[in-house]
Amino acid sequence: MAKNLQVTIDKDSGFCFGVVYAIDMAEEILAEDGYLYCLGDIVHNDEEVARLKAKGLRIIGHQDLSSLTNEKVLIRAHGEAPETYRTALENNITLIDASCPVVLKLQNRIKTSYDEQEKILIFGKHGHAEVIGLQGQTNNEALVFQDLEELNSVELPSAFTLYSQTTKSVDKFYAIKDELLRRGYEVKANDTICRQVSNRYEDLGDFARQYNKIVFVSGKKSSNGKVLYDVCKQANSDSYFISDANELQTDWFNAGETVGICGATSTPMWLMKDVKFALEQI
């Protein structure tokens, strides 16, 4: 008789506290009111969004906000630009603000820098909800870049303040700072990267090395998921990225192997448990 797979879920994987907070707030209001508007996907995970939609969560975009009046609207953990708060005030919208405290602290620091007329660079993903909110603190004047190559074709001021999206790699942030200093710029680096996320990079590598195979569960839209999957892949070349149990392929595994399941800060634990159950049936 063939031996079953030995499957373990990484206890540190799954929602960060900011996402837990936002989802708890949403579920509380959904239980009371039966519906709730949310500005953008509450989390970058389609399965979790579908679960909450079934409870009455209504996902809207910024263009919908201007035509909405006298309603409750949830602001997710990524935070929002000042414009959103102005629109809500004009339209008598009650904002349920679930912005992550780490993001709010960063927004505040960027706003202070802007008010003090510092030139601002933000290391972050173009078009990401958090980054849009950060840029909004500077009247969209801050320069956003995803990697150093982007800056090669830009004329930078001689002195500036460097910030980062909260979920970026700490090592990469400091490597960028060092390179910009080496190029002769006067750089004031403001590190507000979330340590709950950054600590996962090291821990996840350790986790991935313990197993024959790794199954990484994440939504395709999650930028944090892409980064953390790369960490797994570097630590264990037999790592597979899936969004749900349906994407598992039996030929990835051999009888009796050990399999580690992990995920992004936007991956719900119930989804990883579904994947564990499916793997144990192989």
Residue pairs with C-beta under 8 A, 6 or more apart in sequence:
2 255
2 256
3 255
3 256
4 255
4 256
4 280
4 282
5 253
5 255
5 256
5 257
5 258
5 259
5 279
5 280
5 282
6 256
6 257
6 258
6 259
7 258
7 259
7 261
7 276
7 279
7 280
8 211
8 258
8 259
8 260
8 261
9 260
9 261
9 262
9 269
9 272
9 273
9 276
10 204
10 207
10 260
10 261
10 262
10 263
12 200
12 203
12 204
12 207
13 200
13 204
13 261
13 262
13 263
13 264
13 267
13 269
13 272
14 263
14 265
14 267
14 268
14 269
14 272
15 23
15 43
15 265
15 266
15 267
15 268
15 269
16 77
16 100
16 194
16 196
16 197
16 265
17 100
17 196
18 77
18 98
18 100
18 101
18 102
18 103
18 194
19 43
19 77
19 265
19 266
21 77
21 98
21 100
22 42
22 43
22 74
22 76
22 77
22 98
22 100
23 42
23 43
23 48
23 52
25 74
25 96
25 98
26 36
26 38
26 42
26 52
26 57
26 74
26 96
26 98
27 52
27 55
29 36
29 72
29 74
29 96
30 36
30 52
30 55
30 56
30 57
33 56
33 72
34 56
35 56
35 57
35 58
36 56
36 57
36 58
36 72
36 73
36 74
36 96
37 58
37 59
37 60
37 68
37 71
37 72
37 73
37 74
38 57
38 58
38 59
38 60
38 73
38 74
38 76
39 60
39 61
39 62
39 65
39 73
39 74
39 75
39 76
39 80
39 84
40 59
40 61
40 76
40 78
40 129
41 49
41 59
41 76
41 221
42 48
42 49
42 52
42 57
42 59
42 74
42 76
43 49
43 76
43 77
43 219
43 266
43 268
44 219
44 221
44 222
44 223
44 224
44 225
44 264
44 266
45 218
45 219
45 221
45 222
45 264
45 266
45 267
45 268
45 271
46 219
46 220
46 221
46 243
47 219
47 243
47 244
47 268
47 271
48 219
48 266
48 268
48 271
49 57
49 59
51 268
53 59
60 68
60 73
62 84
65 73
65 84
65 87
65 88
65 91
65 93
66 87
66 91
68 91
68 93
69 91
69 92
69 93
70 91
70 92
70 93
71 93
71 94
72 93
72 94
72 95
72 96
73 88
73 93
73 94
73 95
73 96
74 95
74 96
74 98
75 84
75 95
75 96
75 97
75 98
75 99
76 98
76 99
76 129
77 98
77 99
77 100
77 103
78 99
78 100
78 103
78 128
78 129
78 130
78 133
79 99
79 100
79 103
79 104
79 107
79 129
79 130
79 133
79 134
80 99
80 133
80 136
81 132
81 133
81 135
81 136
81 137
82 136
82 137
83 136
84 95
84 136
85 95
87 93
88 94
88 95
99 107
100 166
100 194
102 166
102 192
102 194
103 130
103 133
103 166
105 192
106 134
106 163
106 166
106 192
107 133
107 134
107 137
109 163
109 190
109 192
110 120
110 122
110 134
110 137
110 138
110 142
110 163
111 137
111 138
113 120
113 138
113 161
113 163
113 190
114 120
114 137
114 138
114 139
114 141
114 142
118 160
118 161
118 188
119 157
119 159
119 160
119 161
120 138
120 141
120 142
120 143
120 160
120 161
120 163
121 142
121 143
121 144
121 145
121 156
121 160
121 161
121 162
121 163
122 131
122 134
122 135
122 142
122 143
122 144
122 145
122 163
122 164
122 165
123 145
123 146
123 162
123 163
123 164
123 165
123 168
123 172
123 173
123 176
124 130
124 131
124 134
124 144
124 145
124 146
124 164
124 165
124 168
125 131
125 146
125 165
125 223
126 144
126 146
128 165
128 223
130 165
130 166
130 167
131 144
131 165
134 142
134 163
134 165
135 142
135 144
142 163
143 154
143 156
145 151
145 154
148 176
148 179
151 180
156 185
158 185
158 186
159 185
159 186
159 187
159 188
160 185
160 186
160 187
160 188
161 187
161 188
161 189
161 190
162 173
162 176
162 177
162 180
162 187
162 188
162 189
162 190
163 190
163 192
164 173
164 191
164 192
164 193
166 192
166 193
166 194
166 197
167 193
167 194
167 197
167 223
167 224
167 227
167 265
168 193
168 227
169 193
169 198
169 201
169 227
170 191
170 193
170 198
170 201
173 189
173 191
173 193
174 189
174 191
177 187
177 189
180 187
181 187
196 265
197 224
197 265
200 228
200 265
201 227
201 228
201 231
204 228
204 231
204 232
204 235
204 262
205 231
205 232
205 234
205 235
206 235
207 260
207 262
208 214
208 231
208 232
208 235
208 236
208 239
208 260
208 262
209 235
209 236
210 258
210 260
211 236
211 258
211 259
211 260
212 238
212 254
212 257
212 258
212 259
213 236
213 238
213 239
213 240
213 252
213 253
213 257
213 258
213 259
213 260
214 232
214 236
214 238
214 239
214 240
214 259
214 260
214 261
214 262
215 239
215 240
215 242
215 248
215 259
215 260
215 261
215 262
215 275
215 279
216 225
216 228
216 229
216 232
216 239
216 240
216 241
216 242
216 261
216 262
216 263
217 242
217 243
217 244
217 261
217 262
217 263
217 264
217 267
217 271
217 272
217 275
218 224
218 225
218 226
218 228
218 229
218 241
218 243
218 263
218 264
218 266
218 267
219 225
219 243
219 264
219 266
219 267
220 243
222 264
222 265
222 266
222 267
224 264
224 265
224 266
225 241
225 263
225 264
225 266
225 267
228 262
228 263
228 264
228 265
229 239
229 241
229 264
232 239
232 262
233 239
238 252
240 249
240 252
242 248
242 275
244 271
244 274
244 275
245 274
245 275
245 277
245 278
248 275
248 278
248 279
248 282
250 282
253 259
253 279
253 282
259 279
261 272
261 275
261 276
261 279
262 272
263 271
263 272
